[in-house]
Amino acid sequence: MPTDIETEADVRALVAAFYGGIAEDPDLGSFFRDVDWAAHLPTMVAFWSSVVFQTGAYRGRPFAPHARLVGLERRHFDRWLDRFRRTVDARFAGPRADLAKARAEQVAGVFQVKLGLWKVGTV
């Protein structure tokens, strides 16, 4: 039975599993093929560590890079969320795992509103 996200190593494992093979994803791959993974993965570990453990390790502004992506649609966010939820659920269970999934949904929702892909109050 999976345990909760308990350590920084768990966060690193989650991030590695989530982004592993994402460049080959038929819906998301085009957004990730040119990513500098050596720089991106530590940033994502800091972000999710800040979310899960409230460390404050991440101090960036995550929306700006996403605003520059051409062709983002709601279906991309749906796919990203589905992939994230499945990755978490396959490895972890507990309050921190639930928090990570809830935060991912919040981030995706805010980004979609800011990008004009989703209006507040719609389903």
C-alpha positions in Angstrom: 0.0 0.0 0.0 1.4 3.4 -0.9 2.5 5.8 1.9 2.2 9.6 1.9 4.7 12.0 0.5 7.1 12.2 3.5 10.5 13.4 2.3 12.2 15.6 -0.2 13.3 12.3 -1.9 9.6 11.5 -2.3 9.0 14.8 -4.0 12.0 14.2 -6.3 10.6 10.7 -7.2 7.2 12.2 -7.9 8.6 14.9 -10.1 10.9 12.4 -12.0 8.0 10.0 -12.5 5.6 12.8 -13.7 8.0 14.3 -16.2 9.5 11.0 -17.3 8.4 10.4 -20.9 6.3 13.6 -21.0 8.0 14.7 -24.1 6.6 11.7 -25.9 3.0 12.3 -24.6 0.8 12.7 -27.7 -1.0 15.7 -26.2 1.7 17.4 -24.1 4.9 16.4 -25.8 5.2 19.4 -28.0 5.4 21.7 -25.0 8.2 19.7 -23.4 10.5 18.6 -26.1 12.8 21.6 -25.9 12.9 21.9 -22.1 16.2 22.1 -20.4 15.6 19.3 -18.0 18.7 19.9 -15.9 17.3 23.3 -15.0 13.6 22.4 -15.0 13.5 19.4 -12.7 15.2 21.1 -9.7 12.7 24.0 -10.1 9.8 21.6 -10.1 11.1 19.8 -7.1 11.4 23.2 -5.3 7.9 24.1 -6.4 6.3 20.8 -5.2 8.4 20.8 -2.0 7.0 24.2 -1.3 3.5 23.0 -1.9 3.7 19.7 0.1 5.9 20.8 2.9 5.4 24.6 2.9 9.1 25.1 2.7 9.1 28.3 0.7 11.9 26.7 -1.4 10.2 28.0 -4.6 10.2 31.7 -5.1 9.4 31.9 -8.8 6.5 33.1 -10.8 5.2 30.0 -12.5 2.6 31.6 -14.8 4.9 33.7 -17.0 6.6 30.7 -18.8 3.2 29.1 -19.5 1.8 32.4 -20.8 4.4 32.2 -23.6 3.4 28.7 -24.8 1.6 28.9 -28.1 -1.4 26.6 -28.6 -2.3 25.8 -25.0 -5.9 24.7 -24.7 -8.1 23.4 -21.9 -7.5 19.8 -23.1 -3.8 20.2 -22.4 -4.6 21.2 -18.8 -7.0 18.3 -18.5 -4.3 15.9 -19.8 -1.7 17.4 -17.5 -4.0 17.0 -14.5 -4.9 13.5 -15.4 -1.3 12.5 -15.7 -0.4 14.3 -12.5 -3.2 12.6 -10.5 -2.3 9.2 -11.9 1.3 9.7 -11.1 0.6 10.7 -7.5 -2.0 7.9 -7.0 0.4 5.2 -8.3 3.0 6.1 -5.7 1.5 7.9 -2.8 -1.7 8.1 -0.6 -2.4 10.4 2.3 -2.9 14.1 3.2 0.2 15.4 1.4 -0.6 13.4 -1.7 -4.1 14.8 -1.6 -2.7 18.3 -1.1 -0.4 18.0 -4.1 -3.4 16.9 -6.3 -5.6 19.7 -5.0 -2.9 22.3 -5.6 -2.3 21.0 -9.1 -6.0 21.5 -9.8 -5.9 25.0 -8.4 -2.8 26.0 -10.4 -4.4 24.6 -13.6 -7.6 26.5 -12.9 -5.8 29.8 -12.3 -3.6 29.4 -15.4 -6.7 28.7 -17.5 -8.5 31.7 -16.2 -5.5 33.9 -16.8 -5.1 32.5 -20.3 -8.8 33.1 -21.1 -9.4 29.4 -21.5 -11.9 29.1 -18.7 -14.2 31.5 -17.1 -14.9 31.5 -13.4 -18.2 29.9 -12.7 -18.1 27.5 -15.6 -17.7 23.8 -15.4 
